[in-house]
Amino acid sequence: MIDPNGLAPLKQFALNDRLANYGDGTFTTMRVSDGKVALLSRHINRLVNDSQALGLTVEAESIRQVIAAALPERNEGVLKVLIGAGQGGRGYARLAKPNINVAVSWHDVPAVYQSWQQQGIHVGTVPVSLARQPLLAGLKHANRLEQIFIKQALAHTDFDDAIVTDTEQNIIEASAANLFWLVGGQWFTSSLALAGVNGVMRQFILDNCPDIHIIEQQLTEIAHVDAMFLSNALMQIVPVKTLTLGESKRELAIAPVLSLHKSLAQAYVGEYGAA
């Protein structure tokens, strides 16, 4: 990759690379269709803002150029961009002036997402909780050990995904997506003040649906929700068809989710960009 933007291009990790050793960086995964990136500006802003929260300064235009250089490689798929703190010594301390690097990779969109969007999924719980850490809450940082534990636990269930709580049993998110639920005609989503990832699709939904309430909600308090969905940049919006909480297994309505998804379609198309 040509480096016109001040970010050091990374093709493989050095043994002392801080991204590989400590997860010292941020990343985003983007849906590319017909050569354009869905929610492009939101992805760029995430990388700038989340990197800044970790003490790494990157410019939006630099990231935009990295994405533009990658787009000719594929017309469809998932484009992943990682921003790292560069190389360092053995210990945790960064260099005084880290040589920030960027890694770009292409992946296929999971084939199952299309059927999930149309038919809904089965969601339950797993015995893994997220730690409360306000310094990292909301960020898509590269240290994802908690999510690895969650995915390992999920693999031993019959669920398609799981509701994940923090250590105080507050609902936070799914294994790799944000959560929304409907009660009595009102949509809700979780507060991410102490844990979780503020996904770009979540941001898009909240900006276009200002009536959604952001709350703290205990897992035990959602047993009688009317509808529920997961959201992220790749799956967009996926309804929960079956919800299992302990010994309780319920079928949820997916029509409200499909209706909401349809109402957002035009705004979503308007946020595609070609970098």
CORTA-V934335 format. One line per field, one symbol per residue. ss: DSSP state (H for helix, E for strand, L for the rest). psi: psi as a letter, one per 40 degrees, with the letter a starting at -180 (. if undefined). Layout:
BEGIN
ss: ???
psi: ???
END
This chain:
BEGIN
ss: LLLLLLLEELLLLLLLEHHHHHLLEEEEEEEEELLEELLHHHHHHHHHHHHHHLLLLLLHHHHHHHHHHHHLLLLLEEEEEEEELLELLLLLLLLLLLLLEEEEEEELLLLHHHHHHHHLEEEEELLLLELLLLLLLELLELLLHHHHHHHHHHLLLLLLEEEEEELLLEEEELLLLEEEEEELLEEEEELLLLLLELLHHHHHHHHHLLLLEEELLEHHHLLLLLEEEEEELLLEEEEEEEEEELLEEEELLLHHHHHHHHHLHHHHHLLLELL
psi: higeeehhihdihidfhddddefgaiiihhhhhfeihhfddddddddddddddeehhiiddddddddddddedidiahhhhhhieaiaadadhiidgighihhhiiiihhdeddddddeiihhaiifhihihgddehdigiehfddddddddddeeieidiihhiaeeehhdaadfiiiiihhfehiiiihfdeiihgiddddddddegeehhhihhideeedfidiiiihiddechhihdhhhhbehhihihedddddddddedddddeeiie.
END
